[in-house]
Amino acid sequence: MLRLVSDATAALFICILFFMLPAHSPPCLQFIWPRQSNHLDGPCESLVDWNTVQHKMPWQIIFMLGGEFAISKGIEVSGLSAAVSSRLILPEALSNALAVLIICLITVVLPTIVSNTATADTILPLLPDLAKARNVSPLLLMYPATMVASWATALPVTTMSNSIVFGTGELSRMDMAKIGLPMDVVGIALATIMANTYGYYVFGFNEFPDGAKN
């Protein structure tokens, strides 16, 4: 039974409480919780009513975020990551710097379709095997991919914060793309340069760690 309890259970419980708790003191509790106004007669209103939720709740954001989490979970349980991993092969003749650049480009393009969370769930499990095949540290590919996925901010579907801002109606998709796409390009350049410079000399990204061979 406890396996059915998750973070969503606590969130739904709090939401239900908002519909149950009174906004003003009920008659039976006026001796310890006096009403602020004598004009409030009749049944007590709840803190939140359905009419308020129906008209003021940003439903488009909720469905968008719910879709992102559903895609992320679907990728995890369907075996899509394993299927993509078996078909994603980088030629050994390709330099490590170019391999990092390709991984970064893929990681930036995918969040234009799904969220960066779903992108990370798809891409990151593939990279250790690719790194092992190239005899380099998995961090050489995973570090820049993680950073680039976090920096992808071109469209509303990319991140939760983008979805919330887009839900206000103050910004259009084109407004986000004008700022987000240049940031994506800068992020790809920074992640590629950092992984192939001090990543080599400080963290040893160019060597496959002995402890990870098994």
Secondary structure, DSSP 4 states (H G I P E B T S, - for coil): -GGG--HHHHHHHHHHHHHHSBSS--GGGTTTS--S-TT--SSPPBSS-HHHHHHHS-HHHHHHHHHHHHHHHHHHHHTHHHHHHHH----TTS-HHHHHHHHHHHHHHGGGTS-HHHHHHHHGGGHHHHHHHHTS-THHHHHHHHHHHHH--SSTTT-HHHHHHHHTTSS-HHHHHHHHHHHHHHHHHHHHHHHHTHHHHTT-TTS--GGG--
